[in-house]
Amino acid sequence: MATIIMNHALIEHKLSIMRDKNTPSYLFKQNLDDIAQLMVYEVTKNLPLKDKEVVTPICATTGKQLAQDIILVPILRAGLGLLDGFRNMIKEVKVGFLGMARDEETLIPHEYYAKLPKNLDKAKVIIIDPMLATGGSSVDALDNIKAKGAKDIVLACLVAAPEGVKLIEEKHPDIDIYIAHLDDHLNEKGYIVPGLGDAGDRLFGTDES
């Protein structure tokens, strides 16, 4: 499959606002919503369609509609930051949730919560998470989703490190990865450089300490 890195002027502009350590949480969230909506266009560009007969004020014609259900799965808790932007653009979506926590010493993620819609095997499943760092949480999330029957899956992330992208490509070579921006590397603590810090903390204002 493919790794798609978006090159979009508005994304770059808004991402710079998010990177600034002095940006308050409400502006961080506002810009994340905006970027998510820009990302949707690329992520959904090739969704399958089917014919639909409609009658316009002028005549009958054949239009198009989505051919399968779409399920968004944010990885908690930071993934919630992308949810509103995606849902604003795709009103028909169903939403599942995966809770993944990273051990700060080993950097190994573990699942603590999962609630997913039925019929995963027939839907387009879009896993959303602002940060693709080590890739461990995303690999576990993909393992989880596949084990529950999902077959048509993509991963959408705001910022990624090359190490995380490489791990996904190795562990799940069938998955398309959509990235708003590819950063430089991971530091010794497993954080993306230059990155934007802990997305969950900055999103919900829990980085005050």
N, C-alpha and C positions, 0 to 999 in steps of 0.2 A: 504494500500500500504506500502511502505518501505522507511526508511531513510538509505542511503548508505554512509558511511564515508570511504573515500579512505585512505589506508595506503600504501604509496609509498615513497621509499627512495628519489627519485629525487624531488618529490613534497615537501617533508620536507626540503630538501637542498635549493631549490629555494625559498621556502616561507620564510626561515630565512633571505635570502638576502633582500626580499621585506619588512620584518618587520623592518629592520634596518632603523632608522630615517635619517641616513646619505646617504642612497642609492639615487642617483639622479633619476629623472623621467624617463630617457631613459633606465636605467637598471631595474627600476621598471616595465616598459612596456615590456622589453625584457623577463624578467622572468615570467611575467604574460602570455605572448604569449606561452612560453614553457609549463607552467603548464596547460593552456587551452588545448593544444594539448594532453597532458597526460590524462586529464580528459575525453576527447572525447571518448577514448577507452572504459571507463566504462559506460559512459552515453549512448553510442550507441550499446553496446554489444548485446542487445536483440531486436534490431529493426527487424520487420517482413521482410521476404524475399520472393521472388517469383522466379520461374524457368526462365531461359533465355537460349535459344539455341545459342551456339556459335561454330565457327569452328576454331580450333587451327591449327598451321602448320602441325599437325600430323593427326588429325581426328575431327569429329563433337562430341560435348559433351554438357551436360546440366550444365550450370553455375547458378549463383544466382545474383539477383539485388535487390535493395531496393524496397519494395512493396508499399510505400506511400511517399508523399512529406514530406520534413522536413522544418520546419519554425523556424528560430532562432529569439527570441525576447529579445534583450538587454534592460534592464531597464536603461534609461538615468540618468546620463551620464556615471557613472562608468561601467555599463554593456558593454559599447563599448570596454572596455579593454579586455574582453574575446572573442569579436567577431572575430578578425583576427585569433586567434588560432583555433577556431571552424571551421571557413570557410576554412582555409588551409587544413583541414582534410576532410571536407564534401563539395565538390565543387558544388554540385547540389542544395544547400540550397537556400531558399528564406529568406528574412530578413524583419521583422517588427520592429517597435520602439514604446516604451512606455516611456513617461516622467513622473517621479514621484518626487515630492519635499517634503521634511520633514520640518514641522514647528519646529524650534529649541526650542520653548518653550513648546508646547504641545506634540511634537514628532509624531504628526499625519500627515501621508502623504496625498498628493492630486495629482491628475493627471492634467498635463498641456499640454500633447501632446500624440496623438495616431495615428499611421499610420501602418496598418496591411494588409498583403496580403489576397486575397480572398481564399475561400475553406478551412478555418480554421477547419471546421468540419471533413475533410477527411485527415488532415495532422497530423504528429507528431510535436507538438509544444514544443520547448525547450526554456524556459525562463532562461536567464543568467544574473547574478548579482554577482560581487565579494563578497559583504558583505550581510549576513543575520543577522541583528542585532535584532531590536525589532520584525521584521517580518511584520510590518505594510505595507510597500511598496509592499512586495511580496504578501501579502494577497489581497491588492487592485489590483495588476497586475493580479493575478489569477481570481479574480472576473470579471475584465474587459475582459480577454480572454475568459472566459466561457460564459459571456453574449453575446459575438460576435459569439458563436457557437463552439468553440474549445472543443473537448472531450478527446483527447489523449495528455496529458500535463505532462511534467516533469520540475522540477526546479533544476538548477545547480548553485552552489555557491562555491566560493573559501574558505572563512572563515565564520563560523557561531557561534552564541552564543546559548546556550541551550534554552534561552527564546524565540528566534526567531523560532527555530525548533519546540518547543512545540506549538507555536501559529499556525504554518502551519499545524501541525498534527491535531490540534483541529478544525481549520476552513476549511481545505481542506484535509480530511483524504484519499481521493482518489488519491492524488498526490505523486509520488515518488520524493524524495529529494536527490540530489547527492551533497556531501560536500567534498572538498579536505581536510579540517581540522576543527575539532570542538574545539573551544576555551573555555575559562573558564566561563565567565559571562559578563554582561553589567555593565558599571559604571553608576553613577547618571546622566550623560549626554546622556545616551543611546548608548555609543560607546562600541565596543567589546574589551574585555580585555583578553590576551594582544593585540590582534588585529594588525592592521598596520596603524592606523590613518584613515583619510578620503581618501578612495581609489580614488575618482574622483580628488581631489586636488593633490594627489601624482602622479597620472597618467599623468595629464595634466600640472603639474608644477605651479599650482595656490595656493600652500601652502607656498609661500615665505614670506608672511606678518608676 
